[in-house]
Amino acid sequence: MNTIATLKRGEEDAERCDFSGQTIYTDTARNPSLFYRTSKRLLDVVLATVGIVALLPVFFVVAVCIKLEDGGDVFYFREMVGLHGRRFTMFKFRTMIPHADSYLEQHPELKLAFQENMKLQHDPRITRTGRFLRKIYLDELPQLFNVLIGHMSIVGPRAIHQRELIHMQYIDGGSLFLDLVIVFKTLKVCVVSTGV
């Protein structure tokens, strides 16, 4: 059973999240202002809405390409852990063959390599379309809906699976200005990598 508790570590308050025997501490001493939380949420809603509307043709093309390649599902859903240990379903375009998890069960050597690094260097489960989508991060576009719903933020620590650890640097030093800087830097990287 997963539990969340607040502990005292020296002068700091910390939130402890236990996931299947793994303990994650998050610093709760930093309490963002109401202005920051409100403006951050507004920024998320505006950017996610604009992104979804502007990228609808891309969503359509990607969905058709995935469906034509193997006839499987267009989307991939995975339970993730967000801020304060909240669980939610993350949306992504499917980039692997159908039943990718059972493929690992049939190939123990690949399963062992995956368990060591949580990824495979040359993963045979990734489809041709999926390889392209991952290269330019198009597989993550459906996460704009997660942002719109409020599961995630445009800028912030990425959602994790319970087997991963939370990166706390952003949580401890986030600000609206930092959010905007990260958004612009991310856009710059995307433009350069795609050659737009």
N, C-alpha and C positions, 0 to 999 in steps of 0.2 A: 504494500500500500504506500502511496506517495503522500508525504506530509510536508507542511511548510511551517517553520517555526522561527521566531525572532530571538536572536541570541545577543548577549553583550560580550564584545571582544575588546577589552581595554576600554577606551573611550568611544569606540565606534559601535553603532548598532548594525547588526548584519542579519540578513534573512537567510535561513538555511532551507534548502529544498532537497528532499531526499527522493531519489528516483531509483528504484530497484537496487537499493544498497549503495548508490553513489550519491555523495553529498556535494551540493553546490552552494557556495556562499555568495550572496549579493549584498552590496553595501546599500543600506537604506537610510544612512545618515543624511545623504544629499537629498533634499526635498525640492524638486524643481518648482518654480513659481507658477501660479495659476496662469499668468500671461504666457509663460513658455509652453506649458502644456496645451493651452488653448490655441496659440499660434501654430504650434507644431502639428496639432490635429487638423487645423484649417489648411495648412500647407499640404498635408497628406491627402486630404479630401480633394483639394483643387488639382494637385498634380496627378493623382490617380484617375480622376474623372477625365481630365484633359488627355492623359495618356491612353486611356481605354477608348475614348471616342476617336482620337487621331489614329490609333493603331488597329482599329477594327478591320480594315482590309488585310493587314498583316496577320491578325488572328485567323481570318478566314483562309488565307493562302496556306498558312502553317497547318491548320486543321485538315485541309484537303490533302496536303502532302503526306501527313502522318497516316491518314485513312487509306490513301492509295497504296502506300508501301506494303502494309501487311493486314489491313482491314481491322486492326485492333482499336482499342479505345484511344481517343484523342488526348485525354487528360490523365494525369497521374496524381493521386491523392496520397498524402503521407501525414501521419500525426507528428506534430512537432511541438517543441516546448518554447514558449515565448517569455516575455517579461514576467517576473514574479512566479515563474513556474506554471503559468497558464498553458494548458494544452489546446491546440487547435489543428484543424486540417489545412495543410498547405496545398495550394493548387499549382501545378506545373504542366507544361506540355510533355507528353510521354516521349522519352528519347530511347527507351530500351524495348527489346522484344517483349511480346506478351508473356506473362509468367516468368519474368526475369529472376525472381527469387527462387523458384523451383529449379531453374537452370543451374544455380549454384549448388543446390542439393545433389544434382546429378553429376557434378564435377567437383569432387572434394578438394582437389588441388587449388582450384580457383577460389573455393569457399575459404580455405585456409589463408590464401594471400589476401583476400578481401577483409577477413577478420583482423589481420595484422595492421593494415593501413586504412581500412574503411573505404578503400577504392582499389580498382585494378588499373594498372598503367595502360594496358591495351585490352580494354573490356570487350569481349566478344558479344556481349548482350546489347551493346549500343547499335542502333540501326544507322543506316547511311544518313537519313534525314536527321536523326538524333545527333549524330556527330556534327553536322552543320549547325544545328540549333544551339548546341552547347558551345561551339566555337565562338559564336557572337552573342551568347546569353539570351537568345530568343526563347529558350525553353522556360525562362523565368517570368515571361510577360504576364501569365495569368495571376501572378502574385499581386498584381495591381488590384485585383478584386479582394485579396486578403487585406491590402492596405485600406481600401475603401470601406470594408466591413469594420476595420479597427483591430484586426489580429496582428498586424505588422505596421511598421512605419517605413516611409521612403528612405529615411536615414536612421541608422541605429544598429545595434548589434544584431547580427543575423539570427534567425530562428535556428534552433538546434534540435537534433534528435537526442533522446535521453542518454545516448552513449557518448555524446560529445560534451565538452566543457564550455562554459560561457566565457566569452572575452569581455572583460569588464571595463576596459579603458574608455570606451565611448560613454558607458553609463555614468561613470564618475565625472566626466568633463563635458557633457553635452550642452549645447546652446543653440539657439536659433541661427546665429551667425555661422557656427560650425556646420549645422545642417545644410545651409545654403552653399557653403564652400564645398562640401562633399558632393552635393547634387551636381554642381558645375564641373567638378573634377571627374565625376563618373560619366557625365555626358561627353566630356572631352575625350575620355578613354574610349567610349563606345564609337564616337565619330572617327577617331584615328584608326581603330581596329577594323572598322567596316569600310574605310576608305571613302566615307561620305563627304 
